[in-house]
């Protein structure tokens, strides 16, 4: 009789335990997963910060956390079980599965190191939690919202070949430098001459002297560079790594000249990963503008089709800026458009990234350079 009673008691306790866990395991349970930074560069080491807080008496000894993460974020802790769920080249995902044991009123914070192996925009929106009861006999699951995003900028490169390119560009940029009055730097007042614009008239000084007087402003120089990134297919089956190096070169040149106080504009026929629109940015020389260029380059999705860059070059009407065209594609339609731009009075340099110089049919000139990328 005693054995039967004990058996019924144990069965009742198991049933009660199952009910309690099914009913209350998510109560006062919070999950927060975030990247240790919002932006990084290729090759940087960051951390995925995981925080779980259990603000109740009921313990969770078997709590599995699972979420999908891009395979381009290479986790360094090999002890963590990782199950591969996709090997797609552009959107490869892996499942990150981790086990926690969260006791009553306990907060757990864990950092998992990873390396940013490739530029892009990476985000996850939810995580899945799976909890078991004390005896690990019943399973309960629930999705939690955990929206987070990481933008990985292209790697900045420095090579002797690029220094040679800088010297060529520096000479042209200086020769195209514009000298304009700075509206914020006041230097004095003088009499009006017919060539003065109307907005420089100083009405108070005019009233006192009884003749037209104008403000004198200090001159300000304007150095301008327009970077054009062409992502047209250069072969039937192009190697995307060559495009990635073109993007890195673009980021490196933009950084070099913006830090040198050059007004840099940017245009590409590459498309944004979210909007699918082509990317074009007006000139700027601030650090925030450089950040915008880095972000635009990070957001380029190479899986989208692109329009011929020759159409963009044919429509260029601004001949005061220096144009730098970075293009692995170098067929006649593009080179003819660049020659036409020069004939119209524009200044354009071309950089052709390639893995092997013999694959490039064009000959290097003063305005055309072949950049052999190391694989």
WOMO-V997140 format. One record per residue. RES is the residue in three letters. BURIAL is + if it has 16 or more other C-alpha atoms within 10 Angstrom, else -. Layout:
res->[RES & RES]
burial->[BURIAL & BURIAL]
This chain:
res->[UNK & UNK & UNK & UNK & UNK & UNK & UNK & UNK & UNK & UNK & UNK & UNK & UNK & UNK & UNK & UNK & UNK & UNK & UNK & UNK & UNK & UNK & UNK & UNK & UNK & UNK & UNK & UNK & UNK & UNK & UNK & UNK & UNK & UNK & UNK & UNK & UNK & UNK & UNK & UNK & UNK & UNK & UNK & UNK & UNK & UNK & UNK & UNK & UNK & UNK & UNK & UNK & UNK & UNK & UNK & UNK & UNK & UNK & UNK & UNK & UNK & UNK & UNK & UNK & UNK & UNK & UNK & UNK & UNK & UNK & UNK & UNK & UNK & UNK & UNK & UNK & UNK & UNK & UNK & UNK & UNK & UNK & UNK & UNK & UNK & UNK & UNK & UNK & UNK & UNK & UNK & UNK & UNK & UNK & UNK & UNK & UNK & UNK & UNK & UNK & UNK & UNK & UNK & UNK & UNK & UNK & UNK & UNK & UNK & UNK & UNK & UNK & UNK & UNK & UNK & UNK & UNK & UNK & UNK & UNK & UNK & UNK & UNK & UNK & UNK & UNK & UNK & UNK & UNK & UNK & UNK & UNK & UNK & UNK & UNK & UNK & UNK & UNK & UNK & UNK & UNK & UNK & UNK & UNK & UNK & UNK & UNK & UNK & UNK & UNK & UNK & UNK & UNK & UNK & UNK & UNK & UNK & UNK & UNK & UNK & UNK & UNK & UNK & UNK & UNK & UNK & UNK & UNK & UNK & UNK & UNK & UNK & UNK & UNK & UNK & UNK & UNK & UNK & UNK & UNK & UNK & UNK & UNK & UNK & UNK & UNK & UNK & UNK & UNK & UNK & UNK & UNK & UNK & UNK & UNK & UNK & UNK & UNK & UNK & UNK & UNK & UNK & UNK & UNK & UNK & UNK & UNK & UNK & UNK & UNK & UNK & UNK & UNK & UNK & UNK & UNK & UNK & UNK & UNK & UNK & UNK & UNK & UNK & UNK & UNK & UNK & UNK & UNK & UNK & UNK & UNK & UNK & UNK & UNK & UNK & UNK & UNK & UNK & UNK & UNK & UNK & UNK & UNK & UNK & UNK & UNK & UNK & UNK & UNK & UNK & UNK & UNK & UNK & UNK & UNK & UNK & UNK & UNK & UNK & UNK & UNK & UNK & UNK & UNK & UNK & UNK & UNK & UNK & UNK & UNK & UNK & UNK & UNK & UNK & UNK & UNK & UNK & UNK & UNK & UNK & UNK & UNK & UNK & UNK & UNK & UNK & UNK & UNK & UNK & UNK & UNK & UNK & UNK & UNK & UNK & UNK & UNK & UNK & UNK & UNK & UNK & UNK & UNK & UNK & UNK & UNK & UNK & UNK & UNK & UNK & UNK & UNK & UNK & UNK & UNK & UNK & UNK & UNK & UNK & UNK & UNK & UNK & UNK & UNK & UNK & UNK & UNK & UNK & UNK & UNK & UNK & UNK & UNK & UNK & UNK & UNK & UNK & UNK & UNK & UNK & UNK & UNK & UNK & UNK & UNK & UNK & UNK & UNK & UNK & UNK & UNK & UNK & UNK & UNK & UNK & UNK & UNK & UNK & UNK & UNK & UNK & UNK & UNK & UNK & UNK & UNK & UNK & UNK & UNK & UNK & UNK & UNK & UNK & UNK & UNK]
burial->[- & - & - & - & - & - & - & - & - & - & - & - & - & + & - & - & + & + & - & - & + & + & - & - & + & + & - & - & - & - & + & + & + & + & + & + & - & - & + & + & + & + & + & - & + & + & + & + & - & + & - & + & + & + & + & + & - & + & + & + & + & + & + & + & + & + & + & + & + & + & + & + & + & - & + & - & - & - & - & - & - & - & - & - & - & - & - & - & - & - & - & - & + & + & + & + & + & - & + & - & - & + & + & - & - & - & - & - & - & - & + & - & + & + & + & + & + & + & + & + & + & - & + & + & - & + & + & + & + & - & + & + & + & - & - & - & - & - & - & + & + & - & - & - & - & + & - & - & + & + & + & + & + & + & + & + & - & - & - & - & - & + & - & - & + & - & - & - & + & - & - & + & + & - & - & + & + & - & - & - & - & - & - & - & - & - & - & - & - & - & + & + & - & - & - & - & - & - & - & - & + & + & - & - & + & - & - & - & - & - & - & + & + & + & + & + & + & - & - & - & - & + & + & + & + & + & + & + & + & + & + & + & + & + & - & - & - & - & - & - & - & + & + & + & + & + & + & + & + & + & + & + & + & + & + & - & + & + & - & - & + & + & + & + & + & + & + & + & + & + & + & + & + & - & - & - & - & - & + & + & + & - & + & + & + & - & - & - & + & + & - & - & + & + & + & + & + & + & + & + & + & + & - & - & - & + & - & + & + & + & - & - & + & - & - & - & - & - & - & + & + & + & + & + & + & + & + & + & + & + & - & - & - & + & - & - & + & + & - & - & + & - & - & - & - & + & + & + & + & + & + & + & + & + & + & - & - & - & - & + & - & + & - & - & - & - & - & + & + & + & + & - & - & - & -]
